[in-house]
Amino acid sequence: MSFKVENDDSIMAGINVAPLVDVCLVLVIIFMVTAPLLSDPPLKVSLPQAKTQEGEEKDKVTVTISADSRFAVNEKVFREEAAMLACVEDTIKNGSSRLLVIRADAEAPYGVLTEVMRRAKEAGASGITIATEQKGKK
C-alpha cells in the first residue's frame, strides 16, 4: 500500500531572485546614464589646443575662466573676479590640495589668468597646470 500526499500548503524552500536581479540591472543602467552628467564642468569653455601629455587625476583645485568674464572655482560659479580670487586663495590655504588646474577659454583675458596664477602661488600652490585640448580633438 502506498500513500500519496498532496499538500498545496507546502512551504516554499527556494527564493526567487529574478526580481532582485531585474532591480539591480535597472539601477546599474541608471548609474551608467547619470554618471557622465555629474562630471560636466560648471562653465563650458573652449580650451586652447596644445600637444601635451594627459594630466594625472589627483585631488586638485580647478579654476574655470570663460570668455564672457564668468569664473568658477571647483563647482562654485562667480561673476566677480575679486570674489573668485579670494575663493582661490582660501581654497588653497585651507584645503588639502595644493595643485591648481586652470581651465581658461582661448578667448579669456590673459590678465585674469596671470592674476590667478600669482595669487595661487602666494597662497601656497605647489603646482599650477593650464588645461588644454589635444590637437585633433574637438
C-alpha angles and dihedrals in degrees: 000000000000126000121214115199119199113182120171091189094068119142117258107239101187133062119231104230097176094094090048091052091048092053092047092051091050090051091050091052092049091051092047091053097044100041096077090051091059094057097057114118117244093243127037111229134173105235120211115253122248140156102246142133122269113264122245118254104244136142102286146159111243121204118190121197118188128200091245094059098261118137138195133192108200099312100338114102121210134189096193124066094214093056091048092050091049090051091050091052093046093047093050095043096045102028131085094239124079096178116101124199117192118202103190124175113243088242095046117119109265092215090070090048093053092045091053090050093048095047092045091052091049090050090056106266110170095201137013122201128184112213117228137173120250114250110260094028119102 
